[in-house]
Amino acid sequence: MKYVKPSAIRELLQFGANPDIISFAGGYPDPQLFPLEQLTDIFHTAVSQHGRNALQYTVSNGIPRLREQLAAKMEGEGVTCTADDVLILQGGQQGLDLVAKMFINPGDLIITENPTFLGALIAFAPCEPRYKAVTVDEDGMVVDELEEMLKQNLKVKFLYTTPDFHNPTGVTLSLQRRKRLIELANQYDFIILEDSPYRDLRYQGTSVPPIKSFDTEGRVIYLGSFSKVLAPGLRIGWAVASRKITEGLGLLKLAADTQTSTLNMVAVSTFLDTCDVNALLASIRQTYLHKKELMLDTMRKTFPQHVSFTDPKGGLFTWLTFAKDFDATKFLAEKAVPLAKVAYVPGATFYPVTQEMNHARLSYSLQSDQLLVEGISRLGQVLRDHQHHA
Ligand SMILES: Cc1ncc(COP(=O)(O)O)c(C=O)c1O
């Protein structure tokens, strides 16, 4: 418990509950995109016609049909796998927890991006790892820097990466770097934990294959999720890994929660079999592209010139960089929330080793167009006022 602290995210999400505050903090998908009508029919049928099975216990690694569907989806992305290599999870987050339990002994070295997903740091913390973190630029993790690090004879347990529309920065790892990364993993003998809940949310540019598709030695653990495609409340994610790793994770899952909800697995599987997933994805992508452009345009118009931000090609987040001496945590508490009534996540929380204070993560997914423009404009105003007084 010494390493399990209340997280900044948890504290920040409470702003979301205050109707006066326009929050860009949580990574919430737009609830208008949840396919409510289809899910209503699917759940109704699942309970009324198949309830005796759909409400029963099932195998701990997940119902076979859903694992087959996910194996086929991953095959479509160039990953060689079968249903036996797939483990259904309680959201991708459970994958982070189970991988930590399976691999990390106290003091083991984990490499992450710098910054990295806070939820991963929270999941790994009880297992007491040490970290090294690699710089992220517009093409994702700077793999040359990683290589220099590895030359120092480090014993790396695993490398954690969010290659597609990274949380918090929104950037995507280039194809060339993905290939180099797997070469380095083979050469220096470490596992890669590829966490990709935003993979299907590309609204610009061309798709880059998963790192897992280049894995010839069974050393990549891929995590996927339906949270940003269907609905996070369903809590359905999956892992694809070598048989040995999937089995280990499956045993740990059995201990943790027996299985993921049978009903929710049946619902997601039915959705994939009977609904037009491509049409849903098209509307999700169109919505987030529009919201991203609206947020970036409004920032260009209202923010001080020196504030820079990433231009993601998918996902939910943009990452802001302020002047070197700007403290985004302090500004949130003293100006953004009380004066602008706007919330974001201060960048400091995303650093595993040394915090940088002059960043913020903004999510463009949740708010309506009108509130998005209003919130960003209000934030721009307090940033300009602050600049004039500085
Ligand atoms: C990078 C990353 N990994 C994993 C998750 C976990 O998502 P879930 O457990 O809802 O699938 C999230 C959620 O925001 C995320 O951003």
The ligand as an SDF file (V2000), in Angstrom:
LIG
                    3D

 16 16  0  0  0  0  0  0  0  0999 V2000
   -3.1170    3.9320  -22.8310 C   0  0  0  0  0  0  0  0  0  0  0  0
   -4.2810    3.2960  -22.1540 C   0  0  0  0  0  0  0  0  0  0  0  0
   -4.2040    2.0180  -21.8190 N   0  0  0  0  0  0  0  0  0  0  0  0
   -5.2280    1.3870  -21.2230 C   0  0  0  0  0  0  0  0  0  0  0  0
   -6.3840    2.0480  -20.9150 C   0  0  0  0  0  0  0  0  0  0  0  0
   -7.4530    1.2690  -20.2020 C   0  0  0  0  0  0  0  0  0  0  0  0
   -8.6650    1.2610  -20.8400 O   0  0  0  0  0  0  0  0  0  0  0  0
   -9.7800    0.1980  -20.5140 P   0  0  0  0  0  0  0  0  0  0  0  0
   -9.4170   -0.5180  -19.2610 O   0  0  0  0  0  0  0  0  0  0  0  0
  -11.0340    0.9790  -20.3820 O   0  0  0  0  0  0  0  0  0  0  0  0
   -9.7830   -0.7350  -21.6830 O   0  0  0  0  0  0  0  0  0  0  0  0
   -6.5220    3.3980  -21.2330 C   0  0  0  0  0  0  0  0  0  0  0  0
   -7.7400    4.1230  -20.8890 C   0  0  0  0  0  0  0  0  0  0  0  0
   -7.8740    5.2880  -20.9640 O   0  0  0  0  0  0  0  0  0  0  0  0
   -5.4310    4.0300  -21.8690 C   0  0  0  0  0  0  0  0  0  0  0  0
   -5.4640    5.3220  -22.1950 O   0  0  0  0  0  0  0  0  0  0  0  0
  1  2  1  0
  2  3  1  0
  2 15  2  0
  3  4  2  0
  4  5  1  0
  5  6  1  0
  5 12  2  0
  6  7  1  0
  7  8  1  0
  8  9  2  0
  8 10  1  0
  8 11  1  0
 12 13  1  0
 12 15  1  0
 13 14  2  0
 15 16  1  0
M  END
$$$$
